[in-house]
Amino acid sequence: MIRVGSIVLRVDDLERQAEFWTAALDYVRRPEDGDDFVLLRPRDGVGPNISLDRVRSALQIPPRIHLDLYAEDQAAEVERLIALGATEVHWDKRPADADYVILADPEGNRFCVIDAG
């Protein structure tokens, strides 16, 4: 059987992105990482890793792939993520009753916070 082991994000500022995503997801950093790649893993060992690869690339809008993060208290999580450096992305096609909020990390990589409550 196959499973998702790691989701790789291309980034410019490896340290800033590692700080953001470890705080956002409560992940821990693998100690042996280098100057151009960081692997973040769930503190509790459950779920896929997030790998950050320092490679210059053009940001595609809309992105071809994004993360959906499930939150029991969506409003609190959105507020917390914005305090960490995320920004809210306003989309004119978002339905009024949508169960998601679109955010972008400090480099503009988009992700959604889904109301799972």
PDB file as gemmi writes it, atoms N, CA and C in Angstrom:
CRYST1    1.000    1.000    1.000  90.00  90.00  90.00 P 1                      
ATOM      1  N   MET A   1       0.850  -1.183   0.000  1.00  0.00           N  
ATOM      2  CA  MET A   1       0.000   0.000   0.000  1.00  0.00           C  
ATOM      3  C   MET A   1       0.888   1.236   0.000  1.00  0.00           C  
ATOM      4  N   ILE A   2       0.445   2.268  -0.649  1.00  0.00           N  
ATOM      5  CA  ILE A   2       1.194   3.522  -0.722  1.00  0.00           C  
ATOM      6  C   ILE A   2       0.483   4.584   0.106  1.00  0.00           C  
ATOM      7  N   ARG A   3       1.232   5.551   0.644  1.00  0.00           N  
ATOM      8  CA  ARG A   3       0.634   6.628   1.440  1.00  0.00           C  
ATOM      9  C   ARG A   3       1.427   7.908   1.199  1.00  0.00           C  
ATOM     10  N   VAL A   4       0.850   9.025   1.530  1.00  0.00           N  
ATOM     11  CA  VAL A   4       1.543  10.307   1.427  1.00  0.00           C  
ATOM     12  C   VAL A   4       2.523  10.385   2.590  1.00  0.00           C  
ATOM     13  N   GLY A   5       3.790  10.536   2.282  1.00  0.00           N  
ATOM     14  CA  GLY A   5       4.808  10.650   3.312  1.00  0.00           C  
ATOM     15  C   GLY A   5       5.166  12.085   3.589  1.00  0.00           C  
ATOM     16  N   SER A   6       5.237  12.895   2.520  1.00  0.00           N  
ATOM     17  CA  SER A   6       5.636  14.288   2.677  1.00  0.00           C  
ATOM     18  C   SER A   6       5.021  15.123   1.566  1.00  0.00           C  
ATOM     19  N   ILE A   7       4.628  16.317   1.924  1.00  0.00           N  
ATOM     20  CA  ILE A   7       4.156  17.313   0.967  1.00  0.00           C  
ATOM     21  C   ILE A   7       5.267  18.346   0.876  1.00  0.00           C  
ATOM     22  N   VAL A   8       5.752  18.607  -0.328  1.00  0.00           N  
ATOM     23  CA  VAL A   8       6.910  19.472  -0.514  1.00  0.00           C  
ATOM     24  C   VAL A   8       6.456  20.850  -1.003  1.00  0.00           C  
ATOM     25  N   LEU A   9       6.921  21.877  -0.291  1.00  0.00           N  
ATOM     26  CA  LEU A   9       6.671  23.257  -0.695  1.00  0.00           C  
ATOM     27  C   LEU A   9       7.988  23.887  -1.112  1.00  0.00           C  
ATOM     28  N   ARG A  10       8.001  24.538  -2.255  1.00  0.00           N  
ATOM     29  CA  ARG A  10       9.188  25.287  -2.677  1.00  0.00           C  
ATOM     30  C   ARG A  10       9.131  26.657  -2.026  1.00  0.00           C  
ATOM     31  N   VAL A  11      10.258  27.070  -1.460  1.00  0.00           N  
ATOM     32  CA  VAL A  11      10.309  28.332  -0.719  1.00  0.00           C  
ATOM     33  C   VAL A  11      11.574  29.101  -1.067  1.00  0.00           C  
ATOM     34  N   ASP A  12      11.553  30.395  -0.780  1.00  0.00           N  
ATOM     35  CA  ASP A  12      12.732  31.238  -0.941  1.00  0.00           C  
ATOM     36  C   ASP A  12      13.474  31.379   0.388  1.00  0.00           C  
ATOM     37  N   ASP A  13      12.761  31.768   1.440  1.00  0.00           N  
ATOM     38  CA  ASP A  13      13.354  31.993   2.752  1.00  0.00           C  
ATOM     39  C   ASP A  13      13.097  30.757   3.609  1.00  0.00           C  
ATOM     40  N   LEU A  14      14.042  29.848   3.583  1.00  0.00           N  
ATOM     41  CA  LEU A  14      13.879  28.555   4.239  1.00  0.00           C  
ATOM     42  C   LEU A  14      13.631  28.692   5.735  1.00  0.00           C  
ATOM     43  N   GLU A  15      14.399  29.536   6.410  1.00  0.00           N  
ATOM     44  CA  GLU A  15      14.248  29.681   7.858  1.00  0.00           C  
ATOM     45  C   GLU A  15      12.902  30.293   8.230  1.00  0.00           C  
ATOM     46  N   ARG A  16      12.501  31.348   7.535  1.00  0.00           N  
ATOM     47  CA  ARG A  16      11.211  31.995   7.847  1.00  0.00           C  
ATOM     48  C   ARG A  16      10.058  31.035   7.607  1.00  0.00           C  
ATOM     49  N   GLN A  17      10.109  30.302   6.520  1.00  0.00           N  
ATOM     50  CA  GLN A  17       9.038  29.350   6.220  1.00  0.00           C  
ATOM     51  C   GLN A  17       9.041  28.190   7.223  1.00  0.00           C  
ATOM     52  N   ALA A  18      10.214  27.733   7.640  1.00  0.00           N  
ATOM     53  CA  ALA A  18      10.279  26.671   8.653  1.00  0.00           C  
ATOM     54  C   ALA A  18       9.673  27.162   9.964  1.00  0.00           C  
ATOM     55  N   GLU A  19       9.980  28.388  10.348  1.00  0.00           N  
ATOM     56  CA  GLU A  19       9.399  28.956  11.572  1.00  0.00           C  
ATOM     57  C   GLU A  19       7.878  29.031  11.464  1.00  0.00           C  
ATOM     58  N   PHE A  20       7.389  29.532  10.323  1.00  0.00           N  
ATOM     59  CA  PHE A  20       5.942  29.665  10.141  1.00  0.00           C  
ATOM     60  C   PHE A  20       5.252  28.303  10.219  1.00  0.00           C  
ATOM     61  N   TRP A  21       5.703  27.341   9.422  1.00  0.00           N  
ATOM     62  CA  TRP A  21       4.999  26.069   9.344  1.00  0.00           C  
ATOM     63  C   TRP A  21       5.150  25.222  10.604  1.00  0.00           C  
ATOM     64  N   THR A  22       6.273  25.300  11.315  1.00  0.00           N  
ATOM     65  CA  THR A  22       6.367  24.558  12.576  1.00  0.00           C  
ATOM     66  C   THR A  22       5.384  25.125  13.594  1.00  0.00           C  
ATOM     67  N   ALA A  23       5.275  26.443  13.646  1.00  0.00           N  
ATOM     68  CA  ALA A  23       4.322  27.071  14.574  1.00  0.00           C  
ATOM     69  C   ALA A  23       2.882  26.851  14.125  1.00  0.00           C  
ATOM     70  N   ALA A  24       2.629  26.953  12.836  1.00  0.00           N  
ATOM     71  CA  ALA A  24       1.264  26.804  12.322  1.00  0.00           C  
ATOM     72  C   ALA A  24       0.709  25.415  12.581  1.00  0.00           C  
ATOM     73  N   LEU A  25       1.530  24.395  12.375  1.00  0.00           N  
ATOM     74  CA  LEU A  25       1.054  23.013  12.453  1.00  0.00           C  
ATOM     75  C   LEU A  25       1.486  22.272  13.716  1.00  0.00           C  
ATOM     76  N   ASP A  26       2.268  22.922  14.580  1.00  0.00           N  
ATOM     77  CA  ASP A  26       2.857  22.274  15.745  1.00  0.00           C  
ATOM     78  C   ASP A  26       3.678  21.060  15.306  1.00  0.00           C  
ATOM     79  N   TYR A  27       4.469  21.265  14.255  1.00  0.00           N  
ATOM     80  CA  TYR A  27       5.386  20.248  13.752  1.00  0.00           C  
ATOM     81  C   TYR A  27       6.765  20.483  14.354  1.00  0.00           C  
ATOM     82  N   VAL A  28       7.624  19.481  14.249  1.00  0.00           N  
ATOM     83  CA  VAL A  28       9.006  19.594  14.715  1.00  0.00           C  
ATOM     84  C   VAL A  28       9.936  19.400  13.527  1.00  0.00           C  
ATOM     85  N   ARG A  29      11.077  20.006  13.644  1.00  0.00           N  
ATOM     86  CA  ARG A  29      12.061  19.989  12.575  1.00  0.00           C  
ATOM     87  C   ARG A  29      13.001  18.800  12.742  1.00  0.00           C  
ATOM     88  N   ARG A  30      13.312  18.137  11.655  1.00  0.00           N  
ATOM     89  CA  ARG A  30      14.312  17.062  11.679  1.00  0.00           C  
ATOM     90  C   ARG A  30      15.674  17.708  11.907  1.00  0.00           C  
ATOM     91  N   PRO A  31      16.429  17.260  12.892  1.00  0.00           N  
ATOM     92  CA  PRO A  31      17.679  17.940  13.257  1.00  0.00           C  
ATOM     93  C   PRO A  31      18.767  17.919  12.190  1.00  0.00           C  
ATOM     94  N   GLU A  32      18.799  16.922  11.331  1.00  0.00           N  
ATOM     95  CA  GLU A  32      19.916  16.781  10.395  1.00  0.00           C  
ATOM     96  C   GLU A  32      19.723  17.496   9.061  1.00  0.00           C  
ATOM     97  N   ASP A  33      18.778  18.405   8.955  1.00  0.00           N  
ATOM     98  CA  ASP A  33      18.543  19.105   7.697  1.00  0.00           C  
ATOM     99  C   ASP A  33      19.663  20.077   7.370  1.00  0.00           C  
ATOM    100  N   GLY A  34      19.755  20.436   6.097  1.00  0.00           N  
ATOM    101  CA  GLY A  34      20.828  21.303   5.616  1.00  0.00           C  
ATOM    102  C   GLY A  34      20.366  22.714   5.324  1.00  0.00           C  
ATOM    103  N   ASP A  35      21.109  23.378   4.455  1.00  0.00           N  
ATOM    104  CA  ASP A  35      20.851  24.775   4.106  1.00  0.00           C  
ATOM    105  C   ASP A  35      19.801  24.955   3.024  1.00  0.00           C  
ATOM    106  N   ASP A  36      19.421  23.873   2.354  1.00  0.00           N  
ATOM    107  CA  ASP A  36      18.483  24.024   1.241  1.00  0.00           C  
ATOM    108  C   ASP A  36      17.245  23.136   1.346  1.00  0.00           C  
ATOM    109  N   PHE A  37      17.113  22.400   2.451  1.00  0.00           N  
ATOM    110  CA  PHE A  37      15.968  21.499   2.603  1.00  0.00           C  
ATOM    111  C   PHE A  37      15.690  21.286   4.089  1.00  0.00           C  
ATOM    112  N   VAL A  38      14.425  21.370   4.460  1.00  0.00           N  
ATOM    113  CA  VAL A  38      14.003  21.131   5.843  1.00  0.00           C  
ATOM    114  C   VAL A  38      12.798  20.195   5.811  1.00  0.00           C  
ATOM    115  N   LEU A  39      12.846  19.169   6.636  1.00  0.00           N  
ATOM    116  CA  LEU A  39      11.713  18.267   6.785  1.00  0.00           C  
ATOM    117  C   LEU A  39      11.065  18.548   8.134  1.00  0.00           C  
ATOM    118  N   LEU A  40       9.771  18.810   8.097  1.00  0.00           N  
ATOM    119  CA  LEU A  40       8.987  19.045   9.313  1.00  0.00           C  
ATOM    120  C   LEU A  40       8.056  17.852   9.486  1.00  0.00           C  
ATOM    121  N   ARG A  41       7.992  17.344  10.714  1.00  0.00           N  
ATOM    122  CA  ARG A  41       7.129  16.194  10.942  1.00  0.00           C  
ATOM    123  C   ARG A  41       6.173  16.468  12.095  1.00  0.00           C  
ATOM    124  N   PRO A  42       5.029  15.796  12.087  1.00  0.00           N  
ATOM    125  CA  PRO A  42       4.072  15.994  13.168  1.00  0.00           C  
ATOM    126  C   PRO A  42       4.683  15.624  14.520  1.00  0.00           C  
ATOM    127  N   ARG A  43       4.467  16.482  15.496  1.00  0.00           N  
ATOM    128  CA  ARG A  43       4.997  16.236  16.843  1.00  0.00           C  
ATOM    129  C   ARG A  43       4.522  14.882  17.382  1.00  0.00           C  
ATOM    130  N   ASP A  44       3.260  14.536  17.090  1.00  0.00           N  
ATOM    131  CA  ASP A  44       2.707  13.277  17.597  1.00  0.00           C  
ATOM    132  C   ASP A  44       2.930  12.100  16.646  1.00  0.00           C  
ATOM    133  N   GLY A  45       3.575  12.351  15.521  1.00  0.00           N  
ATOM    134  CA  GLY A  45       3.877  11.280  14.574  1.00  0.00           C  
ATOM    135  C   GLY A  45       2.732  10.889  13.666  1.00  0.00           C  
ATOM    136  N   VAL A  46       1.608  11.587  13.763  1.00  0.00           N  
ATOM    137  CA  VAL A  46       0.434  11.239  12.960  1.00  0.00           C  
ATOM    138  C   VAL A  46       0.265  12.253  11.830  1.00  0.00           C  
ATOM    139  N   GLY A  47       0.226  11.760  10.596  1.00  0.00           N  
ATOM    140  CA  GLY A  47       0.014  12.625   9.449  1.00  0.00           C  
ATOM    141  C   GLY A  47       1.267  12.762   8.594  1.00  0.00           C  
ATOM    142  N   PRO A  48       1.104  13.398   7.432  1.00  0.00           N  
ATOM    143  CA  PRO A  48       2.241  13.530   6.517  1.00  0.00           C  
ATOM    144  C   PRO A  48       3.229  14.601   6.986  1.00  0.00           C  
ATOM    145  N   ASN A  49       4.457  14.459   6.528  1.00  0.00           N  
ATOM    146  CA  ASN A  49       5.469  15.482   6.757  1.00  0.00           C  
ATOM    147  C   ASN A  49       5.229  16.655   5.811  1.00  0.00           C  
ATOM    148  N   ILE A  50       5.774  17.791   6.162  1.00  0.00           N  
ATOM    149  CA  ILE A  50       5.860  18.937   5.261  1.00  0.00           C  
ATOM    150  C   ILE A  50       7.353  19.160   5.022  1.00  0.00           C  
ATOM    151  N   SER A  51       7.758  19.134   3.779  1.00  0.00           N  
ATOM    152  CA  SER A  51       9.155  19.367   3.436  1.00  0.00           C  
ATOM    153  C   SER A  51       9.270  20.711   2.746  1.00  0.00           C  
ATOM    154  N   LEU A  52      10.265  21.474   3.139  1.00  0.00           N  
ATOM    155  CA  LEU A  52      10.509  22.785   2.552  1.00  0.00           C  
ATOM    156  C   LEU A  52      11.790  22.700   1.738  1.00  0.00           C  
ATOM    157  N   ASP A  53      11.686  23.026   0.466  1.00  0.00           N  
ATOM    158  CA  ASP A  53      12.789  22.903  -0.472  1.00  0.00           C  
ATOM    159  C   ASP A  53      13.122  24.301  -0.985  1.00  0.00           C  
ATOM    160  N   ARG A  54      14.319  24.786  -0.663  1.00  0.00           N  
ATOM    161  CA  ARG A  54      14.687  26.129  -1.111  1.00  0.00           C  
ATOM    162  C   ARG A  54      15.070  26.074  -2.591  1.00  0.00           C  
ATOM    163  N   VAL A  55      14.080  26.392  -3.412  1.00  0.00           N  
ATOM    164  CA  VAL A  55      14.239  26.416  -4.858  1.00  0.00           C  
ATOM    165  C   VAL A  55      13.424  27.598  -5.361  1.00  0.00           C  
ATOM    166  N   ARG A  56      14.054  28.479  -6.078  1.00  0.00           N  
ATOM    167  CA  ARG A  56      13.314  29.614  -6.653  1.00  0.00           C  
ATOM    168  C   ARG A  56      12.333  29.088  -7.692  1.00  0.00           C  
ATOM    169  N   SER A  57      11.104  29.542  -7.574  1.00  0.00           N  
ATOM    170  CA  SER A  57      10.090  29.163  -8.551  1.00  0.00           C  
ATOM    171  C   SER A  57       9.024  30.243  -8.569  1.00  0.00           C  
ATOM    172  N   ALA A  58       8.351  30.341  -9.677  1.00  0.00           N  
ATOM    173  CA  ALA A  58       7.280  31.331  -9.814  1.00  0.00           C  
ATOM    174  C   ALA A  58       6.056  30.853  -9.045  1.00  0.00           C  
ATOM    175  N   LEU A  59       5.421  31.780  -8.362  1.00  0.00           N  
ATOM    176  CA  LEU A  59       4.193  31.479  -7.645  1.00  0.00           C  
ATOM    177  C   LEU A  59       3.052  31.462  -8.651  1.00  0.00           C  
ATOM    178  N   GLN A  60       2.316  30.374  -8.708  1.00  0.00           N  
ATOM    179  CA  GLN A  60       1.205  30.259  -9.644  1.00  0.00           C  
ATOM    180  C   GLN A  60      -0.096  30.568  -8.935  1.00  0.00           C  
ATOM    181  N   ILE A  61      -0.871  31.494  -9.516  1.00  0.00           N  
ATOM    182  CA  ILE A  61      -2.167  31.862  -8.954  1.00  0.00           C  
ATOM    183  C   ILE A  61      -3.237  31.600 -10.017  1.00  0.00           C  
ATOM    184  N   PRO A  62      -4.240  30.831  -9.717  1.00  0.00           N  
ATOM    185  CA  PRO A  62      -4.407  30.041  -8.500  1.00  0.00           C  
ATOM    186  C   PRO A  62      -3.426  28.868  -8.505  1.00  0.00           C  
ATOM    187  N   PRO A  63      -3.092  28.381  -7.302  1.00  0.00           N  
ATOM    188  CA  PRO A  63      -2.129  27.280  -7.222  1.00  0.00           C  
ATOM    189  C   PRO A  63      -2.732  25.986  -7.763  1.00  0.00           C  
ATOM    190  N   ARG A  64      -1.873  25.150  -8.270  1.00  0.00           N  
ATOM    191  CA  ARG A  64      -2.336  23.856  -8.782  1.00  0.00           C  
ATOM    192  C   ARG A  64      -2.658  22.896  -7.639  1.00  0.00           C  
ATOM    193  N   ILE A  65      -2.050  23.128  -6.485  1.00  0.00           N  
ATOM    194  CA  ILE A  65      -2.288  22.280  -5.319  1.00  0.00           C  
ATOM    195  C   ILE A  65      -2.188  23.173  -4.080  1.00  0.00           C  
ATOM    196  N   HIS A  66      -2.968  22.851  -3.073  1.00  0.00           N  
ATOM    197  CA  HIS A  66      -2.886  23.606  -1.815  1.00  0.00           C  
ATOM    198  C   HIS A  66      -3.261  22.680  -0.665  1.00  0.00           C  
ATOM    199  N   LEU A  67      -2.947  23.105   0.545  1.00  0.00           N  
ATOM    200  CA  LEU A  67      -3.288  22.349   1.742  1.00  0.00           C  
ATOM    201  C   LEU A  67      -4.653  22.781   2.256  1.00  0.00           C  
ATOM    202  N   ASP A  68      -5.449  21.830   2.721  1.00  0.00           N  
ATOM    203  CA  ASP A  68      -6.668  22.105   3.477  1.00  0.00           C  
ATOM    204  C   ASP A  68      -6.375  21.714   4.914  1.00  0.00           C  
ATOM    205  N   LEU A  69      -6.423  22.677   5.807  1.00  0.00           N  
ATOM    206  CA  LEU A  69      -6.159  22.446   7.220  1.00  0.00           C  
ATOM    207  C   LEU A  69      -7.496  22.473   7.961  1.00  0.00           C  
ATOM    208  N   TYR A  70      -7.826  21.416   8.673  1.00  0.00           N  
ATOM    209  CA  TYR A  70      -9.102  21.295   9.369  1.00  0.00           C  
ATOM    210  C   TYR A  70      -8.972  21.844  10.782  1.00  0.00           C  
ATOM    211  N   ALA A  71      -9.932  22.669  11.183  1.00  0.00           N  
ATOM    212  CA  ALA A  71      -9.887  23.314  12.494  1.00  0.00           C  
ATOM    213  C   ALA A  71     -11.226  23.174  13.203  1.00  0.00           C  
ATOM    214  N   GLU A  72     -11.178  22.818  14.479  1.00  0.00           N  
ATOM    215  CA  GLU A  72     -12.388  22.764  15.289  1.00  0.00           C  
ATOM    216  C   GLU A  72     -12.895  24.180  15.573  1.00  0.00           C  
ATOM    217  N   ASP A  73     -11.990  25.122  15.784  1.00  0.00           N  
ATOM    218  CA  ASP A  73     -12.341  26.530  16.009  1.00  0.00           C  
ATOM    219  C   ASP A  73     -11.691  27.346  14.896  1.00  0.00           C  
ATOM    220  N   GLN A  74     -12.376  27.414  13.771  1.00  0.00           N  
ATOM    221  CA  GLN A  74     -11.821  28.049  12.582  1.00  0.00           C  
ATOM    222  C   GLN A  74     -11.417  29.499  12.830  1.00  0.00           C  
ATOM    223  N   ALA A  75     -12.273  30.286  13.446  1.00  0.00           N  
ATOM    224  CA  ALA A  75     -11.983  31.710  13.663  1.00  0.00           C  
ATOM    225  C   ALA A  75     -10.719  31.889  14.496  1.00  0.00           C  
ATOM    226  N   ALA A  76     -10.567  31.092  15.545  1.00  0.00           N  
ATOM    227  CA  ALA A  76      -9.375  31.193  16.399  1.00  0.00           C  
ATOM    228  C   ALA A  76      -8.126  30.796  15.628  1.00  0.00           C  
ATOM    229  N   GLU A  77      -8.215  29.752  14.816  1.00  0.00           N  
ATOM    230  CA  GLU A  77      -7.050  29.304  14.041  1.00  0.00           C  
ATOM    231  C   GLU A  77      -6.667  30.326  12.975  1.00  0.00           C  
ATOM    232  N   VAL A  78      -7.645  30.906  12.313  1.00  0.00           N  
ATOM    233  CA  VAL A  78      -7.347  31.936  11.311  1.00  0.00           C  
ATOM    234  C   VAL A  78      -6.647  33.109  11.987  1.00  0.00           C  
ATOM    235  N   GLU A  79      -7.141  33.531  13.115  1.00  0.00           N  
ATOM    236  CA  GLU A  79      -6.523  34.636  13.862  1.00  0.00           C  
ATOM    237  C   GLU A  79      -5.092  34.290  14.268  1.00  0.00           C  
ATOM    238  N   ARG A  80      -4.879  33.071  14.760  1.00  0.00           N  
ATOM    239  CA  ARG A  80      -3.549  32.627  15.177  1.00  0.00           C  
ATOM    240  C   ARG A  80      -2.585  32.582  13.991  1.00  0.00           C  
ATOM    241  N   LEU A  81      -3.042  32.049  12.858  1.00  0.00           N  
ATOM    242  CA  LEU A  81      -2.189  31.946  11.679  1.00  0.00           C  
ATOM    243  C   LEU A  81      -1.834  33.319  11.117  1.00  0.00           C  
ATOM    244  N   ILE A  82      -2.763  34.240  11.150  1.00  0.00           N  
ATOM    245  CA  ILE A  82      -2.476  35.608  10.707  1.00  0.00           C  
ATOM    246  C   ILE A  82      -1.444  36.248  11.631  1.00  0.00           C  
ATOM    247  N   ALA A  83      -1.546  35.996  12.926  1.00  0.00           N  
ATOM    248  CA  ALA A  83      -0.557  36.519  13.878  1.00  0.00           C  
ATOM    249  C   ALA A  83       0.839  35.941  13.616  1.00  0.00           C  
ATOM    250  N   LEU A  84       0.892  34.723  13.056  1.00  0.00           N  
ATOM    251  CA  LEU A  84       2.172  34.098  12.725  1.00  0.00           C  
ATOM    252  C   LEU A  84       2.767  34.620  11.416  1.00  0.00           C  
ATOM    253  N   GLY A  85       1.962  35.346  10.627  1.00  0.00           N  
ATOM    254  CA  GLY A  85       2.479  35.885   9.370  1.00  0.00           C  
ATOM    255  C   GLY A  85       1.678  35.542   8.135  1.00  0.00           C  
ATOM    256  N   ALA A  86       0.600  34.770   8.285  1.00  0.00           N  
ATOM    257  CA  ALA A  86      -0.260  34.473   7.140  1.00  0.00           C  
ATOM    258  C   ALA A  86      -1.092  35.703   6.792  1.00  0.00           C  
ATOM    259  N   THR A  87      -1.600  35.724   5.586  1.00  0.00           N  
ATOM    260  CA  THR A  87      -2.515  36.786   5.164  1.00  0.00           C  
ATOM    261  C   THR A  87      -3.775  36.141   4.591  1.00  0.00           C  
ATOM    262  N   GLU A  88      -4.891  36.834   4.756  1.00  0.00           N  
ATOM    263  CA  GLU A  88      -6.141  36.319   4.194  1.00  0.00           C  
ATOM    264  C   GLU A  88      -6.209  36.672   2.721  1.00  0.00           C  
ATOM    265  N   VAL A  89      -6.666  35.720   1.925  1.00  0.00           N  
ATOM    266  CA  VAL A  89      -6.827  35.906   0.487  1.00  0.00           C  
ATOM    267  C   VAL A  89      -8.318  36.042   0.207  1.00  0.00           C  
ATOM    268  N   HIS A  90      -8.715  37.148  -0.341  1.00  0.00           N  
ATOM    269  CA  HIS A  90     -10.125  37.364  -0.672  1.00  0.00           C  
ATOM    270  C   HIS A  90     -10.360  36.928  -2.121  1.00  0.00           C  
ATOM    271  N   TRP A  91     -11.394  36.129  -2.297  1.00  0.00           N  
ATOM    272  CA  TRP A  91     -11.722  35.576  -3.609  1.00  0.00           C  
ATOM    273  C   TRP A  91     -13.175  35.893  -3.885  1.00  0.00           C  
ATOM    274  N   ASP A  92     -13.436  36.594  -4.969  1.00  0.00           N  
ATOM    275  CA  ASP A  92     -14.800  37.050  -5.252  1.00  0.00           C  
ATOM    276  C   ASP A  92     -15.758  35.914  -5.604  1.00  0.00           C  
ATOM    277  N   LYS A  93     -15.266  34.713  -5.877  1.00  0.00           N  
ATOM    278  CA  LYS A  93     -16.135  33.574  -6.190  1.00  0.00           C  
ATOM    279  C   LYS A  93     -16.416  32.693  -4.969  1.00  0.00           C  
ATOM    280  N   ARG A  94     -15.892  33.090  -3.815  1.00  0.00           N  
ATOM    281  CA  ARG A  94     -16.117  32.308  -2.592  1.00  0.00           C  
ATOM    282  C   ARG A  94     -17.579  32.450  -2.172  1.00  0.00           C  
ATOM    283  N   PRO A  95     -18.293  31.331  -2.007  1.00  0.00           N  
ATOM    284  CA  PRO A  95     -19.698  31.412  -1.593  1.00  0.00           C  
ATOM    285  C   PRO A  95     -19.828  32.028  -0.198  1.00  0.00           C  
ATOM    286  N   ALA A  96     -20.924  32.713   0.040  1.00  0.00           N  
ATOM    287  CA  ALA A  96     -21.162  33.360   1.334  1.00  0.00           C  
ATOM    288  C   ALA A  96     -21.200  32.351   2.478  1.00  0.00           C  
ATOM    289  N   ASP A  97     -21.648  31.133   2.195  1.00  0.00           N  
ATOM    290  CA  ASP A  97     -21.746  30.108   3.237  1.00  0.00           C  
ATOM    291  C   ASP A  97     -20.566  29.125   3.215  1.00  0.00           C  
ATOM    292  N   ALA A  98     -19.464  29.519   2.629  1.00  0.00           N  
ATOM    293  CA  ALA A  98     -18.297  28.630   2.516  1.00  0.00           C  
ATOM    294  C   ALA A  98     -17.803  28.214   3.898  1.00  0.00           C  
ATOM    295  N   ASP A  99     -17.346  26.980   3.988  1.00  0.00           N  
ATOM    296  CA  ASP A  99     -16.809  26.476   5.256  1.00  0.00           C  
ATOM    297  C   ASP A  99     -15.281  26.615   5.318  1.00  0.00           C  
ATOM    298  N   TYR A 100     -14.721  27.423   4.441  1.00  0.00           N  
ATOM    299  CA  TYR A 100     -13.274  27.596   4.392  1.00  0.00           C  
ATOM    300  C   TYR A 100     -12.892  29.069   4.326  1.00  0.00           C  
ATOM    301  N   VAL A 101     -11.685  29.360   4.793  1.00  0.00           N  
ATOM    302  CA  VAL A 101     -11.075  30.680   4.672  1.00  0.00           C  
ATOM    303  C   VAL A 101      -9.751  30.446   3.955  1.00  0.00           C  
ATOM    304  N   ILE A 102      -9.486  31.226   2.937  1.00  0.00           N  
ATOM    305  CA  ILE A 102      -8.243  31.093   2.178  1.00  0.00           C  
ATOM    306  C   ILE A 102      -7.185  31.999   2.804  1.00  0.00           C  
ATOM    307  N   LEU A 103      -6.042  31.411   3.108  1.00  0.00           N  
ATOM    308  CA  LEU A 103      -4.906  32.157   3.632  1.00  0.00           C  
ATOM    309  C   LEU A 103      -3.694  31.897   2.750  1.00  0.00           C  
ATOM    310  N   ALA A 104      -2.670  32.716   2.928  1.00  0.00           N  
ATOM    311  CA  ALA A 104      -1.388  32.510   2.259  1.00  0.00           C  
ATOM    312  C   ALA A 104      -0.288  32.602   3.308  1.00  0.00           C  
ATOM    313  N   ASP A 105       0.717  31.746   3.181  1.00  0.00           N  
ATOM    314  CA  ASP A 105       1.853  31.806   4.108  1.00  0.00           C  
ATOM    315  C   ASP A 105       2.692  33.048   3.792  1.00  0.00           C  
ATOM    316  N   PRO A 106       3.756  33.314   4.533  1.00  0.00           N  
ATOM    317  CA  PRO A 106       4.523  34.542   4.308  1.00  0.00           C  
ATOM    318  C   PRO A 106       5.090  34.715   2.895  1.00  0.00           C  
ATOM    319  N   GLU A 107       5.178  33.643   2.113  1.00  0.00           N  
ATOM    320  CA  GLU A 107       5.675  33.752   0.739  1.00  0.00           C  
ATOM    321  C   GLU A 107       4.558  33.660  -0.287  1.00  0.00           C  
ATOM    322  N   GLY A 108       3.319  33.610   0.160  1.00  0.00           N  
ATOM    323  CA  GLY A 108       2.197  33.607  -0.774  1.00  0.00           C  
ATOM    324  C   GLY A 108       1.647  32.243  -1.132  1.00  0.00           C  
ATOM    325  N   ASN A 109       2.192  31.159  -0.560  1.00  0.00           N  
ATOM    326  CA  ASN A 109       1.647  29.826  -0.815  1.00  0.00           C  
ATOM    327  C   ASN A 109       0.285  29.724  -0.136  1.00  0.00           C  
ATOM    328  N   ARG A 110      -0.731  29.446  -0.919  1.00  0.00           N  
ATOM    329  CA  ARG A 110      -2.096  29.438  -0.401  1.00  0.00           C  
ATOM    330  C   ARG A 110      -2.460  28.122   0.282  1.00  0.00           C  
ATOM    331  N   PHE A 111      -3.327  28.258   1.289  1.00  0.00           N  
ATOM    332  CA  PHE A 111      -3.891  27.099   1.967  1.00  0.00           C  
ATOM    333  C   PHE A 111      -5.251  27.516   2.513  1.00  0.00           C  
ATOM    334  N   CYS A 112      -6.095  26.546   2.806  1.00  0.00           N  
ATOM    335  CA  CYS A 112      -7.423  26.824   3.339  1.00  0.00           C  
ATOM    336  C   CYS A 112      -7.539  26.307   4.767  1.00  0.00           C  
ATOM    337  N   VAL A 113      -8.267  27.058   5.573  1.00  0.00           N  
ATOM    338  CA  VAL A 113      -8.605  26.608   6.912  1.00  0.00           C  
ATOM    339  C   VAL A 113     -10.092  26.248   6.860  1.00  0.00           C  
ATOM    340  N   ILE A 114     -10.363  24.966   7.051  1.00  0.00           N  
ATOM    341  CA  ILE A 114     -11.708  24.418   6.918  1.00  0.00           C  
ATOM    342  C   ILE A 114     -12.358  24.322   8.289  1.00  0.00           C  
ATOM    343  N   ASP A 115     -13.616  24.729   8.369  1.00  0.00           N  
ATOM    344  CA  ASP A 115     -14.366  24.628   9.620  1.00  0.00           C  
ATOM    345  C   ASP A 115     -14.798  23.182   9.809  1.00  0.00           C  
ATOM    346  N   ALA A 116     -14.129  22.482  10.714  1.00  0.00           N  
ATOM    347  CA  ALA A 116     -14.440  21.088  10.981  1.00  0.00           C  
ATOM    348  C   ALA A 116     -15.266  20.928  12.249  1.00  0.00           C  
ATOM    349  N   GLY A 117     -15.687  22.055  12.828  1.00  0.00           N  
ATOM    350  CA  GLY A 117     -16.438  22.016  14.090  1.00  0.00           C  
ATOM    351  C   GLY A 117     -17.893  21.696  13.907  1.00  0.00           C  
TER     352      GLY A 117                                                      
END                                                                             
